[in-house]
């Protein structure tokens, strides 16, 4: 397992969560988490 690849994946997830929080705030709407879902399910290239 590549630690560098894992670190990059974690970084993308954290960034996506940060964007989702900034976009949606604490509104309780989970539509913003589509970005998170995309990053989480995106194939690793």
N, CA, C and O atoms as a Tripos MOL2 file, in Angstrom:
@<TRIPOS>MOLECULE
protein
  180   179    45     0     0
PROTEIN
NO_CHARGES

@<TRIPOS>ATOM
      1 N           0.8550   -1.1990    0.0000 N.3       1 UNK1
      2 CA          0.0000    0.0000    0.0000 C.3       1 UNK1
      3 C           0.8860    1.2420    0.0000 C.2       1 UNK1
      4 O           1.8730    1.3140    0.7320 O.2       1 UNK1
      5 N           0.5290    2.1960   -0.8120 N.am      2 UNK2
      6 CA          1.3350    3.4140   -0.9060 C.3       2 UNK2
      7 C           0.8550    4.4490    0.0930 C.2       2 UNK2
      8 O          -0.2860    4.9080    0.0290 O.2       2 UNK2
      9 N           1.7310    4.8110    1.0130 N.am      3 UNK3
     10 CA          1.3730    5.8170    2.0020 C.3       3 UNK3
     11 C           1.1000    7.1620    1.3670 C.2       3 UNK3
     12 O           0.2330    7.9080    1.8220 O.2       3 UNK3
     13 N           1.8530    7.4780    0.2980 N.am      4 UNK4
     14 CA          1.6560    8.7580   -0.3830 C.3       4 UNK4
     15 C           0.2620    8.8170   -1.0120 C.2       4 UNK4
     16 O          -0.4070    9.8490   -0.9600 O.2       4 UNK4
     17 N          -0.1670    7.7040   -1.6060 N.am      5 UNK5
     18 CA         -1.4940    7.6730   -2.2220 C.3       5 UNK5
     19 C          -2.5790    7.8300   -1.1580 C.2       5 UNK5
     20 O          -3.5590    8.5490   -1.3520 O.2       5 UNK5
     21 N          -2.3830    7.1450   -0.0320 N.am      6 UNK6
     22 CA         -3.3590    7.2320    1.0570 C.3       6 UNK6
     23 C          -3.4410    8.6640    1.5780 C.2       6 UNK6
     24 O          -4.5320    9.1780    1.8230 O.2       6 UNK6
     25 N          -2.2930    9.2990    1.7440 N.am      7 UNK7
     26 CA         -2.2670   10.6720    2.2420 C.3       7 UNK7
     27 C          -2.9930   11.6070    1.2830 C.2       7 UNK7
     28 O          -3.7090   12.5130    1.7090 O.2       7 UNK7
     29 N          -2.8020   11.3810   -0.0240 N.am      8 UNK8
     30 CA         -3.4610   12.2300   -1.0120 C.3       8 UNK8
     31 C          -4.9720   12.0280   -0.9640 C.2       8 UNK8
     32 O          -5.7360   12.9870   -1.0700 O.2       8 UNK8
     33 N          -5.3980   10.7740   -0.8020 N.am      9 UNK9
     34 CA         -6.8380   10.5000   -0.7100 C.3       9 UNK9
     35 C          -7.4330   11.1760    0.5220 C.2       9 UNK9
     36 O          -8.4980   11.7890    0.4490 O.2       9 UNK9
     37 N          -6.7380   11.0610    1.6530 N.am     10 UNK10
     38 CA         -7.2260   11.6950    2.8770 C.3      10 UNK10
     39 C          -7.3090   13.2110    2.6910 C.2      10 UNK10
     40 O          -8.2630   13.8490    3.1370 O.2      10 UNK10
     41 N          -6.3070   13.7730    2.0340 N.am     11 UNK11
     42 CA         -6.3060   15.2140    1.7860 C.3      11 UNK11
     43 C          -7.5020   15.6470    0.9520 C.2      11 UNK11
     44 O          -8.1170   16.6770    1.2300 O.2      11 UNK11
     45 N          -7.8330   14.8650   -0.0680 N.am     12 UNK12
     46 CA         -8.9690   15.1990   -0.9260 C.3      12 UNK12
     47 C         -10.2760   15.1170   -0.1430 C.2      12 UNK12
     48 O         -11.1650   15.9530   -0.3090 O.2      12 UNK12
     49 N         -10.3820   14.0940    0.7160 N.am     13 UNK13
     50 CA        -11.5990   13.9350    1.5230 C.3      13 UNK13
     51 C         -11.7560   15.1100    2.4720 C.2      13 UNK13
     52 O         -12.8480   15.6600    2.6120 O.2      13 UNK13
     53 N         -10.6660   15.4960    3.1240 N.am     14 UNK14
     54 CA        -10.7180   16.6280    4.0540 C.3      14 UNK14
     55 C         -11.1120   17.9070    3.3180 C.2      14 UNK14
     56 O         -11.9170   18.6940    3.8160 O.2      14 UNK14
     57 N         -10.5350   18.1090    2.1220 N.am     15 UNK15
     58 CA        -10.8530   19.3040    1.3390 C.3      15 UNK15
     59 C         -12.3240   19.3070    0.9350 C.2      15 UNK15
     60 O         -12.9890   20.3420    0.9920 O.2      15 UNK15
     61 N         -12.8290   18.1380    0.5270 N.am     16 UNK16
     62 CA        -14.2310   18.0510    0.1130 C.3      16 UNK16
     63 C         -15.1620   18.3420    1.2890 C.2      16 UNK16
     64 O         -16.1740   19.0260    1.1360 O.2      16 UNK16
     65 N         -14.8110   17.8190    2.4620 N.am     17 UNK17
     66 CA        -15.6250   18.0830    3.6560 C.3      17 UNK17
     67 C         -15.6000   19.5640    4.0090 C.2      17 UNK17
     68 O         -16.6260   20.1410    4.3680 O.2      17 UNK17
     69 N         -14.4220   20.1750    3.9060 N.am     18 UNK18
     70 CA        -14.3120   21.5970    4.2200 C.3      18 UNK18
     71 C         -15.1820   22.4200    3.2730 C.2      18 UNK18
     72 O         -15.8760   23.3430    3.7000 O.2      18 UNK18
     73 N         -15.1390   22.0770    1.9770 N.am     19 UNK19
     74 CA        -15.9660   22.7870    0.9990 C.3      19 UNK19
     75 C         -17.4470   22.5860    1.3000 C.2      19 UNK19
     76 O         -18.2410   23.5210    1.1890 O.2      19 UNK19
     77 N         -17.8150   21.3700    1.6810 N.am     20 UNK20
     78 CA        -19.2160   21.0800    1.9820 C.3      20 UNK20
     79 C         -19.6870   21.8880    3.1840 C.2      20 UNK20
     80 O         -20.7970   22.4200    3.1870 O.2      20 UNK20
     81 N         -18.8370   21.9760    4.2060 N.am     21 UNK21
     82 CA        -19.1990   22.7390    5.4050 C.3      21 UNK21
     83 C         -19.3420   24.2220    5.0630 C.2      21 UNK21
     84 O         -20.2800   24.8790    5.5130 O.2      21 UNK21
     85 N         -18.4090   24.7450    4.2660 N.am     22 UNK22
     86 CA        -18.4760   26.1580    3.9010 C.3      22 UNK22
     87 C         -19.6920   26.4410    3.0280 C.2      22 UNK22
     88 O         -20.3170   27.4950    3.1510 O.2      22 UNK22
     89 N         -20.0300   25.4950    2.1400 N.am     23 UNK23
     90 CA        -21.1480   25.7090    1.2230 C.3      23 UNK23
     91 C         -22.4870   25.5940    1.9340 C.2      23 UNK23
     92 O         -23.4100   26.3630    1.6670 O.2      23 UNK23
     93 N         -22.5870   24.6190    2.8490 N.am     24 UNK24
     94 CA        -23.8820   24.3490    3.4700 C.3      24 UNK24
     95 C         -24.0080   24.8660    4.8830 C.2      24 UNK24
     96 O         -25.1160   24.9720    5.4090 O.2      24 UNK24
     97 N         -22.8820   25.1920    5.5110 N.am     25 UNK25
     98 CA        -22.9380   25.6060    6.9020 C.3      25 UNK25
     99 C         -23.5400   24.4950    7.7400 C.2      25 UNK25
    100 O         -23.2740   23.3190    7.4940 O.2      25 UNK25
    101 N         -24.3560   24.8550    8.7340 N.am     26 UNK26
    102 CA        -24.9990   23.8610    9.5850 C.3      26 UNK26
    103 C         -26.4720   23.7390    9.2120 C.2      26 UNK26
    104 O         -27.3270   23.5060   10.0670 O.2      26 UNK26
    105 N         -26.7550   23.9020    7.9150 N.am     27 UNK27
    106 CA        -28.1390   23.9390    7.4560 C.3      27 UNK27
    107 C         -28.8380   22.6000    7.6110 C.2      27 UNK27
    108 O         -30.0650   22.5350    7.6820 O.2      27 UNK27
    109 N         -28.0450   21.5240    7.6640 N.am     28 UNK28
    110 CA        -28.6350   20.2020    7.7820 C.3      28 UNK28
    111 C         -28.9700   19.6130    6.4250 C.2      28 UNK28
    112 O         -29.4930   18.5010    6.3480 O.2      28 UNK28
    113 N         -28.6750   20.3420    5.3450 N.am     29 UNK29
    114 CA        -28.9260   19.8340    4.0070 C.3      29 UNK29
    115 C         -27.7030   19.0640    3.5290 C.2      29 UNK29
    116 O         -26.5870   19.5830    3.5640 O.2      29 UNK29
    117 N         -27.9050   17.8290    3.0830 N.am     30 UNK30
    118 CA        -26.7800   16.9800    2.7210 C.3      30 UNK30
    119 C         -26.4710   17.0220    1.2290 C.2      30 UNK30
    120 O         -25.6330   16.2570    0.7510 O.2      30 UNK30
    121 N         -27.1280   17.8940    0.4990 N.am     31 UNK31
    122 CA        -26.8480   18.0150   -0.9300 C.3      31 UNK31
    123 C         -25.4010   18.4160   -1.1810 C.2      31 UNK31
    124 O         -24.8080   18.0250   -2.1870 O.2      31 UNK31
    125 N         -24.8350   19.1970   -0.2660 N.am     32 UNK32
    126 CA        -23.4610   19.6660   -0.4460 C.3      32 UNK32
    127 C         -22.4680   18.5180   -0.3870 C.2      32 UNK32
    128 O         -21.3410   18.6330   -0.8690 O.2      32 UNK32
    129 N         -22.9000   17.3990    0.2130 N.am     33 UNK33
    130 CA        -21.9730   16.2980    0.3920 C.3      33 UNK33
    131 C         -21.8200   15.4560   -0.8690 C.2      33 UNK33
    132 O         -21.1580   14.4190   -0.8430 O.2      33 UNK33
    133 N         -22.4220   15.8900   -1.9670 N.am     34 UNK34
    134 CA        -22.2010   15.2070   -3.2400 C.3      34 UNK34
    135 C         -20.7140   15.2610   -3.5950 C.2      34 UNK34
    136 O         -20.1750   14.3140   -4.1680 O.2      34 UNK34
    137 N         -20.0590   16.3630   -3.2550 N.am     35 UNK35
    138 CA        -18.6280   16.4810   -3.5300 C.3      35 UNK35
    139 C         -17.8620   15.4180   -2.7550 C.2      35 UNK35
    140 O         -16.9360   14.7990   -3.2810 O.2      35 UNK35
    141 N         -18.2520   15.2130   -1.5140 N.am     36 UNK36
    142 CA        -17.6090   14.1920   -0.6910 C.3      36 UNK36
    143 C         -17.8360   12.8100   -1.2900 C.2      36 UNK36
    144 O         -16.9140   11.9970   -1.3650 O.2      36 UNK36
    145 N         -19.0640   12.5530   -1.7140 N.am     37 UNK37
    146 CA        -19.3800   11.2540   -2.3090 C.3      37 UNK37
    147 C         -18.5540   11.0260   -3.5680 C.2      37 UNK37
    148 O         -18.0790    9.9180   -3.8140 O.2      37 UNK37
    149 N         -18.3850   12.0760   -4.3590 N.am     38 UNK38
    150 CA        -17.6090   11.9450   -5.5930 C.3      38 UNK38
    151 C         -16.1590   11.5850   -5.2890 C.2      38 UNK38
    152 O         -15.5910   10.6840   -5.9070 O.2      38 UNK38
    153 N         -15.5690   12.2920   -4.3380 N.am     39 UNK39
    154 CA        -14.1730   12.0260   -3.9920 C.3      39 UNK39
    155 C         -14.0290   10.6250   -3.4140 C.2      39 UNK39
    156 O         -13.0850    9.9000   -3.7310 O.2      39 UNK39
    157 N         -14.9790   10.2570   -2.5610 N.am     40 UNK40
    158 CA        -14.8700    8.9760   -1.8690 C.3      40 UNK40
    159 C         -15.0140    7.8080   -2.8310 C.2      40 UNK40
    160 O         -14.3550    6.7820   -2.6620 O.2      40 UNK40
    161 N         -15.8750    7.9550   -3.8470 N.am     41 UNK41
    162 CA        -16.1630    6.8460   -4.7460 C.3      41 UNK41
    163 C         -15.3680    6.9270   -6.0520 C.2      41 UNK41
    164 O         -15.4200    6.0070   -6.8680 O.2      41 UNK41
    165 N         -14.6390    8.0160   -6.2480 N.am     42 UNK42
    166 CA        -13.8870    8.1740   -7.4970 C.3      42 UNK42
    167 C         -12.7890    7.1100   -7.5920 C.2      42 UNK42
    168 O         -12.0970    6.8450   -6.6090 O.2      42 UNK42
    169 N         -12.6300    6.5050   -8.7610 N.am     43 UNK43
    170 CA        -11.5570    5.5180   -8.9330 C.3      43 UNK43
    171 C         -10.1920    6.1710   -8.7790 C.2      43 UNK43
    172 O          -9.9830    7.3080   -9.2010 O.2      43 UNK43
    173 N          -9.2760    5.4450   -8.1740 N.am     44 UNK44
    174 CA         -7.9230    5.9720   -7.9740 C.3      44 UNK44
    175 C          -7.1330    5.8590   -9.2720 C.2      44 UNK44
    176 O          -6.9850    4.7670   -9.8210 O.2      44 UNK44
    177 N          -6.6320    6.9790   -9.7570 N.am     45 UNK45
    178 CA         -5.8610    6.9710  -11.0060 C.3      45 UNK45
    179 C          -4.3710    6.9840  -10.6830 C.2      45 UNK45
    180 O          -3.5420    6.9800  -11.5930 O.2      45 UNK45
@<TRIPOS>BOND
     1     1     2 1
     2     2     3 1
     3     3     4 2
     4     3     5 am
     5     5     6 1
     6     6     7 1
     7     7     8 2
     8     7     9 am
     9     9    10 1
    10    10    11 1
    11    11    12 2
    12    11    13 am
    13    13    14 1
    14    14    15 1
    15    15    16 2
    16    15    17 am
    17    17    18 1
    18    18    19 1
    19    19    20 2
    20    19    21 am
    21    21    22 1
    22    22    23 1
    23    23    24 2
    24    23    25 am
    25    25    26 1
    26    26    27 1
    27    27    28 2
    28    27    29 am
    29    29    30 1
    30    30    31 1
    31    31    32 2
    32    31    33 am
    33    33    34 1
    34    34    35 1
    35    35    36 2
    36    35    37 am
    37    37    38 1
    38    38    39 1
    39    39    40 2
    40    39    41 am
    41    41    42 1
    42    42    43 1
    43    43    44 2
    44    43    45 am
    45    45    46 1
    46    46    47 1
    47    47    48 2
    48    47    49 am
    49    49    50 1
    50    50    51 1
    51    51    52 2
    52    51    53 am
    53    53    54 1
    54    54    55 1
    55    55    56 2
    56    55    57 am
    57    57    58 1
    58    58    59 1
    59    59    60 2
    60    59    61 am
    61    61    62 1
    62    62    63 1
    63    63    64 2
    64    63    65 am
    65    65    66 1
    66    66    67 1
    67    67    68 2
    68    67    69 am
    69    69    70 1
    70    70    71 1
    71    71    72 2
    72    71    73 am
    73    73    74 1
    74    74    75 1
    75    75    76 2
    76    75    77 am
    77    77    78 1
    78    78    79 1
    79    79    80 2
    80    79    81 am
    81    81    82 1
    82    82    83 1
    83    83    84 2
    84    83    85 am
    85    85    86 1
    86    86    87 1
    87    87    88 2
    88    87    89 am
    89    89    90 1
    90    90    91 1
    91    91    92 2
    92    91    93 am
    93    93    94 1
    94    94    95 1
    95    95    96 2
    96    95    97 am
    97    97    98 1
    98    98    99 1
    99    99   100 2
   100    99   101 am
   101   101   102 1
   102   102   103 1
   103   103   104 2
   104   103   105 am
   105   105   106 1
   106   106   107 1
   107   107   108 2
   108   107   109 am
   109   109   110 1
   110   110   111 1
   111   111   112 2
   112   111   113 am
   113   113   114 1
   114   114   115 1
   115   115   116 2
   116   115   117 am
   117   117   118 1
   118   118   119 1
   119   119   120 2
   120   119   121 am
   121   121   122 1
   122   122   123 1
   123   123   124 2
   124   123   125 am
   125   125   126 1
   126   126   127 1
   127   127   128 2
   128   127   129 am
   129   129   130 1
   130   130   131 1
   131   131   132 2
   132   131   133 am
   133   133   134 1
   134   134   135 1
   135   135   136 2
   136   135   137 am
   137   137   138 1
   138   138   139 1
   139   139   140 2
   140   139   141 am
   141   141   142 1
   142   142   143 1
   143   143   144 2
   144   143   145 am
   145   145   146 1
   146   146   147 1
   147   147   148 2
   148   147   149 am
   149   149   150 1
   150   150   151 1
   151   151   152 2
   152   151   153 am
   153   153   154 1
   154   154   155 1
   155   155   156 2
   156   155   157 am
   157   157   158 1
   158   158   159 1
   159   159   160 2
   160   159   161 am
   161   161   162 1
   162   162   163 1
   163   163   164 2
   164   163   165 am
   165   165   166 1
   166   166   167 1
   167   167   168 2
   168   167   169 am
   169   169   170 1
   170   170   171 1
   171   171   172 2
   172   171   173 am
   173   173   174 1
   174   174   175 1
   175   175   176 2
   176   175   177 am
   177   177   178 1
   178   178   179 1
   179   179   180 2
@<TRIPOS>SUBSTRUCTURE
     1 UNK1         2 RESIDUE 1 A UNK
     2 UNK2         6 RESIDUE 1 A UNK
     3 UNK3        10 RESIDUE 1 A UNK
     4 UNK4        14 RESIDUE 1 A UNK
     5 UNK5        18 RESIDUE 1 A UNK
     6 UNK6        22 RESIDUE 1 A UNK
     7 UNK7        26 RESIDUE 1 A UNK
     8 UNK8        30 RESIDUE 1 A UNK
     9 UNK9        34 RESIDUE 1 A UNK
    10 UNK10       38 RESIDUE 1 A UNK
    11 UNK11       42 RESIDUE 1 A UNK
    12 UNK12       46 RESIDUE 1 A UNK
    13 UNK13       50 RESIDUE 1 A UNK
    14 UNK14       54 RESIDUE 1 A UNK
    15 UNK15       58 RESIDUE 1 A UNK
    16 UNK16       62 RESIDUE 1 A UNK
    17 UNK17       66 RESIDUE 1 A UNK
    18 UNK18       70 RESIDUE 1 A UNK
    19 UNK19       74 RESIDUE 1 A UNK
    20 UNK20       78 RESIDUE 1 A UNK
    21 UNK21       82 RESIDUE 1 A UNK
    22 UNK22       86 RESIDUE 1 A UNK
    23 UNK23       90 RESIDUE 1 A UNK
    24 UNK24       94 RESIDUE 1 A UNK
    25 UNK25       98 RESIDUE 1 A UNK
    26 UNK26      102 RESIDUE 1 A UNK
    27 UNK27      106 RESIDUE 1 A UNK
    28 UNK28      110 RESIDUE 1 A UNK
    29 UNK29      114 RESIDUE 1 A UNK
    30 UNK30      118 RESIDUE 1 A UNK
    31 UNK31      122 RESIDUE 1 A UNK
    32 UNK32      126 RESIDUE 1 A UNK
    33 UNK33      130 RESIDUE 1 A UNK
    34 UNK34      134 RESIDUE 1 A UNK
    35 UNK35      138 RESIDUE 1 A UNK
    36 UNK36      142 RESIDUE 1 A UNK
    37 UNK37      146 RESIDUE 1 A UNK
    38 UNK38      150 RESIDUE 1 A UNK
    39 UNK39      154 RESIDUE 1 A UNK
    40 UNK40      158 RESIDUE 1 A UNK
    41 UNK41      162 RESIDUE 1 A UNK
    42 UNK42      166 RESIDUE 1 A UNK
    43 UNK43      170 RESIDUE 1 A UNK
    44 UNK44      174 RESIDUE 1 A UNK
    45 UNK45      178 RESIDUE 1 A UNK
